[in-house]
């Protein structure tokens, strides 16, 4: 039964921005379940290095190159090349993201636009590039990596919360658009994990402890704690789950 629910052999998973952090952790997890792995970031050498590491360790096929999720042409080219190399993409994890922290009154328009472009327009473009093929094949998984901050606000996170909240509603709309087809669209909403994106908080003992104190479990997430949730949403086990937000936040949003 476990094999029927969670085996990803014969599938190809594209995890955007898997060169580090949660993306890399999720890519390794899906490879361990048997999926071929496709990834991109703005840094092609780093993407290729992660792909090589995963291919060696898990014995799966991989494809990686530089591609910016905000560039529609690069993404179309990337999807075409990846599909030719390792097979059609039937699992998409929209993970690439950025965060600039400032109050609204101090937020330059360029930073606002950059966050919206990468965190919201990027997932729109990547899902637009793979959904037709998924629908035609009658099976697919799109997982948008939103955030607990896609469901609640936090000061000094204007563009980030707006982008991640937008992603939650894009999830529901896309889920409805393809519900008839065997393709599911869900959002995964993590709480705080120790990655480069959170470097400023991790390097500030006061801010780090403030976060711990606000978390009902009293601690940040361990990187492995993203694996069960992503495997569930990417695998056959979640076939009747679509349009939901799976919040993985140590209870932050339960309060
Ligand atoms: N860490 C957390 O606590 C947390 C909590 C909730 C949600 N999340 C979400 O989880 C996702 C991953 O976060 P993380 O903490 O693992 O971040 P991270 O360590 O900073 O990694 C971000 C990844 O995205 C890539 N990327 C950024 N902009 C890109 C672009 N325009 N095109 C292609 N790739 C791009 C980065 O590579 P390059 O810079 O080389 O392009 C990198 O591989 C994000 O969507 C984030 O919002 C994280």
py3Dmol code that shows the C-alpha trace and the ligand (Angstrom):
import py3Dmol

protein = """\
ATOM      1  CA  UNK A   1       0.000   0.000   0.000  1.00  0.00           C
ATOM      2  CA  UNK A   2       2.803   2.452   0.876  1.00  0.00           C
ATOM      3  CA  UNK A   3       4.285   1.836  -2.573  1.00  0.00           C
ATOM      4  CA  UNK A   4       0.961   2.534  -4.321  1.00  0.00           C
ATOM      5  CA  UNK A   5       0.543   5.809  -2.399  1.00  0.00           C
ATOM      6  CA  UNK A   6       4.014   7.316  -2.455  1.00  0.00           C
ATOM      7  CA  UNK A   7       6.077   5.762  -5.264  1.00  0.00           C
ATOM      8  CA  UNK A   8       7.141   8.401  -7.826  1.00  0.00           C
ATOM      9  CA  UNK A   9       9.037   6.160 -10.276  1.00  0.00           C
ATOM     10  CA  UNK A  10       8.125   7.113 -13.840  1.00  0.00           C
ATOM     11  CA  UNK A  11       7.310  10.706 -12.869  1.00  0.00           C
ATOM     12  CA  UNK A  12       9.313  13.873 -13.537  1.00  0.00           C
ATOM     13  CA  UNK A  13       9.286  16.634 -10.924  1.00  0.00           C
ATOM     14  CA  UNK A  14      10.362  20.234 -11.634  1.00  0.00           C
ATOM     15  CA  UNK A  15      11.306  22.085  -8.470  1.00  0.00           C
ATOM     16  CA  UNK A  16      12.082  25.719  -9.257  1.00  0.00           C
ATOM     17  CA  UNK A  17      14.975  27.226  -7.292  1.00  0.00           C
ATOM     18  CA  UNK A  18      16.279  23.932  -5.873  1.00  0.00           C
ATOM     19  CA  UNK A  19      19.892  25.082  -5.524  1.00  0.00           C
ATOM     20  CA  UNK A  20      19.537  25.477  -1.749  1.00  0.00           C
ATOM     21  CA  UNK A  21      17.107  25.681   1.163  1.00  0.00           C
ATOM     22  CA  UNK A  22      13.639  24.154   1.038  1.00  0.00           C
ATOM     23  CA  UNK A  23      13.778  23.614  -2.739  1.00  0.00           C
ATOM     24  CA  UNK A  24      16.869  21.423  -2.497  1.00  0.00           C
ATOM     25  CA  UNK A  25      15.401  19.491   0.445  1.00  0.00           C
ATOM     26  CA  UNK A  26      12.165  18.853  -1.477  1.00  0.00           C
ATOM     27  CA  UNK A  27      14.024  17.865  -4.663  1.00  0.00           C
ATOM     28  CA  UNK A  28      16.079  15.296  -2.721  1.00  0.00           C
ATOM     29  CA  UNK A  29      12.912  13.931  -1.104  1.00  0.00           C
ATOM     30  CA  UNK A  30      11.066  13.511  -4.421  1.00  0.00           C
ATOM     31  CA  UNK A  31      14.181  11.881  -5.943  1.00  0.00           C
ATOM     32  CA  UNK A  32      14.322   9.467  -2.998  1.00  0.00           C
ATOM     33  CA  UNK A  33      10.728   8.506  -3.885  1.00  0.00           C
ATOM     34  CA  UNK A  34      11.905   7.741  -7.453  1.00  0.00           C
ATOM     35  CA  UNK A  35      11.066  10.900  -9.448  1.00  0.00           C
ATOM     36  CA  UNK A  36      13.351  12.277 -12.135  1.00  0.00           C
ATOM     37  CA  UNK A  37      14.335  15.800 -11.098  1.00  0.00           C
ATOM     38  CA  UNK A  38      14.373  19.007 -13.102  1.00  0.00           C
ATOM     39  CA  UNK A  39      15.513  22.293 -11.613  1.00  0.00           C
ATOM     40  CA  UNK A  40      16.510  25.826 -12.493  1.00  0.00           C
ATOM     41  CA  UNK A  41      17.709  28.965 -10.788  1.00  0.00           C
ATOM     42  CA  UNK A  42      19.285  32.164 -11.991  1.00  0.00           C
ATOM     43  CA  UNK A  43      22.649  30.477 -11.384  1.00  0.00           C
ATOM     44  CA  UNK A  44      23.077  27.658 -13.922  1.00  0.00           C
ATOM     45  CA  UNK A  45      26.278  26.243 -12.393  1.00  0.00           C
ATOM     46  CA  UNK A  46      24.604  25.827  -8.982  1.00  0.00           C
ATOM     47  CA  UNK A  47      21.510  24.238 -10.523  1.00  0.00           C
ATOM     48  CA  UNK A  48      23.666  21.782 -12.500  1.00  0.00           C
ATOM     49  CA  UNK A  49      25.723  20.916  -9.408  1.00  0.00           C
ATOM     50  CA  UNK A  50      22.588  20.043  -7.392  1.00  0.00           C
ATOM     51  CA  UNK A  51      21.215  17.998 -10.293  1.00  0.00           C
ATOM     52  CA  UNK A  52      24.479  16.023 -10.544  1.00  0.00           C
ATOM     53  CA  UNK A  53      24.516  15.407  -6.782  1.00  0.00           C
ATOM     54  CA  UNK A  54      20.912  14.108  -6.862  1.00  0.00           C
ATOM     55  CA  UNK A  55      21.511  11.900  -9.916  1.00  0.00           C
ATOM     56  CA  UNK A  56      24.536  10.290  -8.248  1.00  0.00           C
ATOM     57  CA  UNK A  57      22.899   9.779  -4.864  1.00  0.00           C
ATOM     58  CA  UNK A  58      19.446   8.573  -5.949  1.00  0.00           C
ATOM     59  CA  UNK A  59      20.104   7.078  -9.415  1.00  0.00           C
ATOM     60  CA  UNK A  60      17.406   9.164 -11.128  1.00  0.00           C
ATOM     61  CA  UNK A  61      17.557  11.202 -14.350  1.00  0.00           C
ATOM     62  CA  UNK A  62      18.074  14.940 -13.902  1.00  0.00           C
ATOM     63  CA  UNK A  63      18.091  18.116 -15.972  1.00  0.00           C
ATOM     64  CA  UNK A  64      19.137  21.600 -14.838  1.00  0.00           C
ATOM     65  CA  UNK A  65      20.103  24.910 -16.346  1.00  0.00           C
ATOM     66  CA  UNK A  66      19.838  28.648 -15.695  1.00  0.00           C
ATOM     67  CA  UNK A  67      16.334  30.056 -16.126  1.00  0.00           C
ATOM     68  CA  UNK A  68      14.654  32.981 -14.404  1.00  0.00           C
ATOM     69  CA  UNK A  69      11.049  32.193 -13.437  1.00  0.00           C
ATOM     70  CA  UNK A  70       9.988  35.718 -14.416  1.00  0.00           C
ATOM     71  CA  UNK A  71      11.096  35.285 -18.044  1.00  0.00           C
ATOM     72  CA  UNK A  72       8.329  33.613 -20.064  1.00  0.00           C
ATOM     73  CA  UNK A  73      10.545  32.795 -23.057  1.00  0.00           C
ATOM     74  CA  UNK A  74      13.295  31.176 -20.954  1.00  0.00           C
ATOM     75  CA  UNK A  75      10.701  29.143 -19.090  1.00  0.00           C
ATOM     76  CA  UNK A  76       9.085  27.849 -22.303  1.00  0.00           C
ATOM     77  CA  UNK A  77      12.518  26.895 -23.652  1.00  0.00           C
ATOM     78  CA  UNK A  78      13.460  25.294 -20.323  1.00  0.00           C
ATOM     79  CA  UNK A  79      10.295  23.160 -20.205  1.00  0.00           C
ATOM     80  CA  UNK A  80      10.783  22.021 -23.791  1.00  0.00           C
ATOM     81  CA  UNK A  81      14.445  21.029 -23.182  1.00  0.00           C
ATOM     82  CA  UNK A  82      13.681  19.351 -19.845  1.00  0.00           C
ATOM     83  CA  UNK A  83      10.817  17.306 -21.304  1.00  0.00           C
ATOM     84  CA  UNK A  84      12.994  16.117 -24.191  1.00  0.00           C
ATOM     85  CA  UNK A  85      15.782  15.116 -21.796  1.00  0.00           C
ATOM     86  CA  UNK A  86      13.997  13.446 -18.850  1.00  0.00           C
ATOM     87  CA  UNK A  87      10.366  13.092 -19.947  1.00  0.00           C
ATOM     88  CA  UNK A  88       7.264  15.256 -19.594  1.00  0.00           C
ATOM     89  CA  UNK A  89       6.988  17.227 -16.363  1.00  0.00           C
ATOM     90  CA  UNK A  90       4.023  15.926 -14.382  1.00  0.00           C
ATOM     91  CA  UNK A  91       4.915  17.397 -10.969  1.00  0.00           C
ATOM     92  CA  UNK A  92       5.683  21.123 -10.612  1.00  0.00           C
ATOM     93  CA  UNK A  93       6.826  22.596  -7.299  1.00  0.00           C
ATOM     94  CA  UNK A  94       6.810  26.394  -7.580  1.00  0.00           C
ATOM     95  CA  UNK A  95       9.443  27.031  -4.928  1.00  0.00           C
ATOM     96  CA  UNK A  96      11.669  29.895  -6.201  1.00  0.00           C
ATOM     97  CA  UNK A  97      11.026  32.963  -4.074  1.00  0.00           C
ATOM     98  CA  UNK A  98      12.513  36.073  -2.456  1.00  0.00           C
ATOM     99  CA  UNK A  99      11.691  38.334   0.474  1.00  0.00           C
ATOM    100  CA  UNK A 100      12.624  41.984   1.119  1.00  0.00           C
ATOM    101  CA  UNK A 101      11.630  43.180   4.606  1.00  0.00           C
ATOM    102  CA  UNK A 102      10.722  46.867   5.117  1.00  0.00           C
ATOM    103  CA  UNK A 103       7.704  48.863   6.247  1.00  0.00           C
ATOM    104  CA  UNK A 104       5.401  49.974   3.411  1.00  0.00           C
ATOM    105  CA  UNK A 105       6.485  53.611   3.796  1.00  0.00           C
ATOM    106  CA  UNK A 106      10.116  52.666   3.132  1.00  0.00           C
ATOM    107  CA  UNK A 107       9.538  50.079   0.396  1.00  0.00           C
ATOM    108  CA  UNK A 108      10.914  51.136  -3.015  1.00  0.00           C
ATOM    109  CA  UNK A 109       8.548  50.366  -5.877  1.00  0.00           C
ATOM    110  CA  UNK A 110      11.283  48.336  -7.585  1.00  0.00           C
ATOM    111  CA  UNK A 111      11.543  45.957  -4.587  1.00  0.00           C
ATOM    112  CA  UNK A 112       7.748  45.604  -4.390  1.00  0.00           C
ATOM    113  CA  UNK A 113       7.621  44.707  -8.093  1.00  0.00           C
ATOM    114  CA  UNK A 114      10.549  42.302  -7.857  1.00  0.00           C
ATOM    115  CA  UNK A 115       8.931  40.273  -5.075  1.00  0.00           C
ATOM    116  CA  UNK A 116       5.559  40.150  -6.867  1.00  0.00           C
ATOM    117  CA  UNK A 117       7.307  39.180 -10.121  1.00  0.00           C
ATOM    118  CA  UNK A 118       9.294  36.283  -8.670  1.00  0.00           C
ATOM    119  CA  UNK A 119       6.839  35.003  -6.029  1.00  0.00           C
ATOM    120  CA  UNK A 120       3.547  35.376  -7.913  1.00  0.00           C
ATOM    121  CA  UNK A 121       4.128  35.946 -11.637  1.00  0.00           C
ATOM    122  CA  UNK A 122       6.848  33.250 -11.642  1.00  0.00           C
ATOM    123  CA  UNK A 123       4.487  30.478 -10.431  1.00  0.00           C
ATOM    124  CA  UNK A 124       1.846  31.727 -12.886  1.00  0.00           C
ATOM    125  CA  UNK A 125       4.303  31.443 -15.809  1.00  0.00           C
ATOM    126  CA  UNK A 126       5.714  28.060 -14.750  1.00  0.00           C
ATOM    127  CA  UNK A 127       2.288  26.510 -14.220  1.00  0.00           C
ATOM    128  CA  UNK A 128       1.045  27.990 -17.501  1.00  0.00           C
ATOM    129  CA  UNK A 129       3.977  26.273 -19.236  1.00  0.00           C
ATOM    130  CA  UNK A 130       3.254  22.758 -17.895  1.00  0.00           C
ATOM    131  CA  UNK A 131      -0.501  22.567 -17.283  1.00  0.00           C
ATOM    132  CA  UNK A 132      -1.569  21.885 -20.903  1.00  0.00           C
ATOM    133  CA  UNK A 133       0.622  18.770 -21.104  1.00  0.00           C
ATOM    134  CA  UNK A 134      -0.500  17.573 -17.638  1.00  0.00           C
ATOM    135  CA  UNK A 135      -4.160  17.973 -18.590  1.00  0.00           C
ATOM    136  CA  UNK A 136      -3.608  16.206 -21.919  1.00  0.00           C
ATOM    137  CA  UNK A 137      -1.952  13.280 -20.092  1.00  0.00           C
ATOM    138  CA  UNK A 138      -4.690  13.140 -17.448  1.00  0.00           C
ATOM    139  CA  UNK A 139      -2.405  13.306 -14.389  1.00  0.00           C
ATOM    140  CA  UNK A 140      -0.433  16.069 -12.732  1.00  0.00           C
ATOM    141  CA  UNK A 141       0.493  17.803  -9.512  1.00  0.00           C
ATOM    142  CA  UNK A 142       1.096  21.555  -9.198  1.00  0.00           C
ATOM    143  CA  UNK A 143       2.283  22.643  -5.757  1.00  0.00           C
ATOM    144  CA  UNK A 144       2.732  26.333  -5.097  1.00  0.00           C
ATOM    145  CA  UNK A 145       5.079  27.055  -2.195  1.00  0.00           C
ATOM    146  CA  UNK A 146       3.256  29.873  -0.447  1.00  0.00           C
ATOM    147  CA  UNK A 147       3.886  30.576   3.260  1.00  0.00           C
ATOM    148  CA  UNK A 148       2.118  30.856   6.584  1.00  0.00           C
ATOM    149  CA  UNK A 149       2.407  34.544   5.598  1.00  0.00           C
ATOM    150  CA  UNK A 150       0.084  33.798   2.684  1.00  0.00           C
ATOM    151  CA  UNK A 151      -2.672  33.368   5.269  1.00  0.00           C
ATOM    152  CA  UNK A 152      -1.831  35.927   8.008  1.00  0.00           C
ATOM    153  CA  UNK A 153      -0.074  39.291   8.010  1.00  0.00           C
ATOM    154  CA  UNK A 154       3.249  40.302   9.578  1.00  0.00           C
ATOM    155  CA  UNK A 155       4.675  43.826   9.807  1.00  0.00           C
ATOM    156  CA  UNK A 156       7.388  44.759   7.288  1.00  0.00           C
ATOM    157  CA  UNK A 157       6.417  41.963   4.884  1.00  0.00           C
ATOM    158  CA  UNK A 158       4.139  43.909   2.465  1.00  0.00           C
ATOM    159  CA  UNK A 159       5.109  42.465  -0.933  1.00  0.00           C
ATOM    160  CA  UNK A 160       5.898  39.040   0.522  1.00  0.00           C
ATOM    161  CA  UNK A 161       2.491  38.586   2.197  1.00  0.00           C
ATOM    162  CA  UNK A 162       0.715  40.061  -0.842  1.00  0.00           C
ATOM    163  CA  UNK A 163       2.528  37.662  -3.187  1.00  0.00           C
ATOM    164  CA  UNK A 164       2.020  34.608  -0.991  1.00  0.00           C
ATOM    165  CA  UNK A 165      -1.644  35.446  -0.331  1.00  0.00           C
ATOM    166  CA  UNK A 166      -2.112  35.895  -4.077  1.00  0.00           C
ATOM    167  CA  UNK A 167      -0.579  32.480  -4.602  1.00  0.00           C
ATOM    168  CA  UNK A 168      -3.149  30.905  -2.263  1.00  0.00           C
ATOM    169  CA  UNK A 169      -5.995  32.263  -4.398  1.00  0.00           C
ATOM    170  CA  UNK A 170      -4.222  31.382  -7.642  1.00  0.00           C
ATOM    171  CA  UNK A 171      -4.043  27.837  -6.230  1.00  0.00           C
ATOM    172  CA  UNK A 172      -7.807  27.665  -5.700  1.00  0.00           C
ATOM    173  CA  UNK A 173      -8.594  29.132  -9.121  1.00  0.00           C
ATOM    174  CA  UNK A 174      -6.222  26.827 -10.991  1.00  0.00           C
ATOM    175  CA  UNK A 175      -7.523  23.833  -9.007  1.00  0.00           C
ATOM    176  CA  UNK A 176     -11.030  24.619 -10.285  1.00  0.00           C
ATOM    177  CA  UNK A 177      -9.816  25.157 -13.851  1.00  0.00           C
ATOM    178  CA  UNK A 178      -8.304  21.652 -14.099  1.00  0.00           C
ATOM    179  CA  UNK A 179     -10.388  19.725 -11.547  1.00  0.00           C
ATOM    180  CA  UNK A 180     -11.960  17.518 -14.231  1.00  0.00           C
ATOM    181  CA  UNK A 181      -8.617  16.372 -15.611  1.00  0.00           C
ATOM    182  CA  UNK A 182      -6.773  14.332 -12.969  1.00  0.00           C
ATOM    183  CA  UNK A 183      -4.483  17.288 -12.237  1.00  0.00           C
ATOM    184  CA  UNK A 184      -4.479  18.731  -8.709  1.00  0.00           C
ATOM    185  CA  UNK A 185      -3.243  22.176  -7.646  1.00  0.00           C
ATOM    186  CA  UNK A 186      -2.400  22.814  -3.996  1.00  0.00           C
ATOM    187  CA  UNK A 187      -0.416  25.257  -1.875  1.00  0.00           C
ATOM    188  CA  UNK A 188       2.154  24.308   0.743  1.00  0.00           C
ATOM    189  CA  UNK A 189       2.500  27.041   3.374  1.00  0.00           C
ATOM    190  CA  UNK A 190       5.645  26.672   5.492  1.00  0.00           C
ATOM    191  CA  UNK A 191       6.419  28.476   8.730  1.00  0.00           C
ATOM    192  CA  UNK A 192      10.012  29.457   9.580  1.00  0.00           C
ATOM    193  CA  UNK A 193      12.871  27.188   8.421  1.00  0.00           C
ATOM    194  CA  UNK A 194      16.611  27.882   8.657  1.00  0.00           C
ATOM    195  CA  UNK A 195      17.509  28.892   5.082  1.00  0.00           C
ATOM    196  CA  UNK A 196      19.420  31.721   3.370  1.00  0.00           C
ATOM    197  CA  UNK A 197      16.156  33.626   2.956  1.00  0.00           C
ATOM    198  CA  UNK A 198      16.012  33.961   6.749  1.00  0.00           C
ATOM    199  CA  UNK A 199      19.718  34.788   7.219  1.00  0.00           C
ATOM    200  CA  UNK A 200      18.956  38.232   8.731  1.00  0.00           C
ATOM    201  CA  UNK A 201      16.650  36.672  11.362  1.00  0.00           C
ATOM    202  CA  UNK A 202      18.988  33.756  12.068  1.00  0.00           C
ATOM    203  CA  UNK A 203      21.937  36.126  12.627  1.00  0.00           C
ATOM    204  CA  UNK A 204      19.952  38.256  15.075  1.00  0.00           C
ATOM    205  CA  UNK A 205      19.541  36.333  18.369  1.00  0.00           C
ATOM    206  CA  UNK A 206      16.794  38.691  19.606  1.00  0.00           C
ATOM    207  CA  UNK A 207      14.663  38.380  16.449  1.00  0.00           C
ATOM    208  CA  UNK A 208      15.297  34.622  16.308  1.00  0.00           C
ATOM    209  CA  UNK A 209      14.049  34.175  19.886  1.00  0.00           C
ATOM    210  CA  UNK A 210      11.046  36.431  19.197  1.00  0.00           C
ATOM    211  CA  UNK A 211      10.027  34.024  16.446  1.00  0.00           C
ATOM    212  CA  UNK A 212      10.544  30.986  18.707  1.00  0.00           C
ATOM    213  CA  UNK A 213       8.389  32.604  21.388  1.00  0.00           C
ATOM    214  CA  UNK A 214       5.532  33.175  18.922  1.00  0.00           C
ATOM    215  CA  UNK A 215       5.617  29.582  17.680  1.00  0.00           C
ATOM    216  CA  UNK A 216       3.354  27.281  19.742  1.00  0.00           C
ATOM    217  CA  UNK A 217       5.854  24.402  19.319  1.00  0.00           C
ATOM    218  CA  UNK A 218       8.592  26.752  20.588  1.00  0.00           C
ATOM    219  CA  UNK A 219      11.051  26.147  17.750  1.00  0.00           C
ATOM    220  CA  UNK A 220      11.722  26.636  14.027  1.00  0.00           C
ATOM    221  CA  UNK A 221      11.055  23.815  11.552  1.00  0.00           C
ATOM    222  CA  UNK A 222      13.761  21.215  10.869  1.00  0.00           C
ATOM    223  CA  UNK A 223      14.514  20.910   7.137  1.00  0.00           C
ATOM    224  CA  UNK A 224      13.318  17.252   7.034  1.00  0.00           C
ATOM    225  CA  UNK A 225       9.914  18.376   8.303  1.00  0.00           C
ATOM    226  CA  UNK A 226       9.007  19.673   4.828  1.00  0.00           C
ATOM    227  CA  UNK A 227       9.441  16.207   3.304  1.00  0.00           C
ATOM    228  CA  UNK A 228       6.245  14.450   4.434  1.00  0.00           C
ATOM    229  CA  UNK A 229       4.024  17.357   3.312  1.00  0.00           C
ATOM    230  CA  UNK A 230       5.647  17.724  -0.149  1.00  0.00           C
ATOM    231  CA  UNK A 231       5.641  13.962  -0.760  1.00  0.00           C
ATOM    232  CA  UNK A 232       1.953  13.804   0.150  1.00  0.00           C
ATOM    233  CA  UNK A 233       0.995  16.619  -2.241  1.00  0.00           C
ATOM    234  CA  UNK A 234       3.242  15.356  -5.079  1.00  0.00           C
ATOM    235  CA  UNK A 235       2.209  11.707  -4.933  1.00  0.00           C
ATOM    236  CA  UNK A 236      -0.825   9.560  -5.822  1.00  0.00           C
ATOM    237  CA  UNK A 237      -1.767   9.652  -2.095  1.00  0.00           C
ATOM    238  CA  UNK A 238      -3.321  13.136  -2.474  1.00  0.00           C
ATOM    239  CA  UNK A 239      -5.514  12.347  -5.525  1.00  0.00           C
ATOM    240  CA  UNK A 240      -8.746  13.702  -3.922  1.00  0.00           C
ATOM    241  CA  UNK A 241      -7.046  16.808  -2.455  1.00  0.00           C
ATOM    242  CA  UNK A 242      -7.143  19.937  -4.601  1.00  0.00           C
ATOM    243  CA  UNK A 243      -7.318  23.679  -3.982  1.00  0.00           C
ATOM    244  CA  UNK A 244      -6.114  23.442  -0.372  1.00  0.00           C
ATOM    245  CA  UNK A 245      -3.348  25.105   1.647  1.00  0.00           C
ATOM    246  CA  UNK A 246      -1.336  22.630   3.676  1.00  0.00           C
ATOM    247  CA  UNK A 247       0.107  24.775   6.463  1.00  0.00           C
ATOM    248  CA  UNK A 248       3.343  23.443   8.012  1.00  0.00           C
ATOM    249  CA  UNK A 249       4.087  26.068  10.634  1.00  0.00           C
ATOM    250  CA  UNK A 250       4.403  24.599  14.126  1.00  0.00           C
ATOM    251  CA  UNK A 251       1.007  26.074  14.983  1.00  0.00           C
ATOM    252  CA  UNK A 252       1.742  29.778  14.183  1.00  0.00           C
ATOM    253  CA  UNK A 253      -1.539  30.274  12.292  1.00  0.00           C
ATOM    254  CA  UNK A 254      -3.594  28.217  14.767  1.00  0.00           C
ATOM    255  CA  UNK A 255      -3.485  31.148  17.205  1.00  0.00           C
TER     256      UNK A 255
END
"""
ligand_1 = """\
48
LIG
N 12.541 29.474 4.670
C 11.372 29.720 5.201
O 11.246 29.862 6.423
C 10.141 29.822 4.347
C 8.902 29.965 4.966
C 7.761 30.047 4.183
C 7.857 29.985 2.808
N 9.074 29.859 2.226
C 9.127 29.803 0.760
O 9.848 28.659 0.347
C 10.519 28.931 -0.882
C 11.996 28.605 -0.729
O 12.528 29.429 0.292
P 13.991 29.221 0.900
O 13.929 29.755 2.259
O 14.466 27.838 0.655
O 14.805 30.278 -0.008
P 16.339 30.351 -0.461
O 17.182 29.459 0.366
O 16.654 31.787 -0.548
O 16.281 29.717 -1.950
C 15.549 30.364 -2.958
C 15.795 29.646 -4.277
O 15.036 30.313 -5.289
C 15.918 30.638 -6.396
N 15.419 31.816 -7.081
C 15.198 33.052 -6.563
N 14.730 33.888 -7.503
C 14.645 33.158 -8.651
C 14.240 33.461 -9.971
N 13.832 34.697 -10.331
N 14.265 32.470 -10.907
C 14.683 31.233 -10.578
N 15.096 30.892 -9.331
C 15.090 31.849 -8.396
C 17.269 30.832 -5.719
O 18.365 30.717 -6.621
P 19.045 32.016 -7.328
O 19.038 33.125 -6.318
O 20.430 31.542 -7.695
O 18.223 32.298 -8.533
C 17.256 29.667 -4.733
O 17.564 28.459 -5.389
C 10.241 30.409 -1.197
O 9.163 30.521 -2.088
C 9.863 30.981 0.161
O 9.068 32.117 0.062
C 10.220 29.782 2.958
"""
view = py3Dmol.view(width=600, height=400)
view.addModel(protein, "pdb")
view.setStyle({"model": 0}, {"cartoon": {"style": "trace"}})
view.addModel(ligand_1, "xyz")
view.setStyle({"model": 1}, {"stick": {}})
view.zoomTo()
view.show()
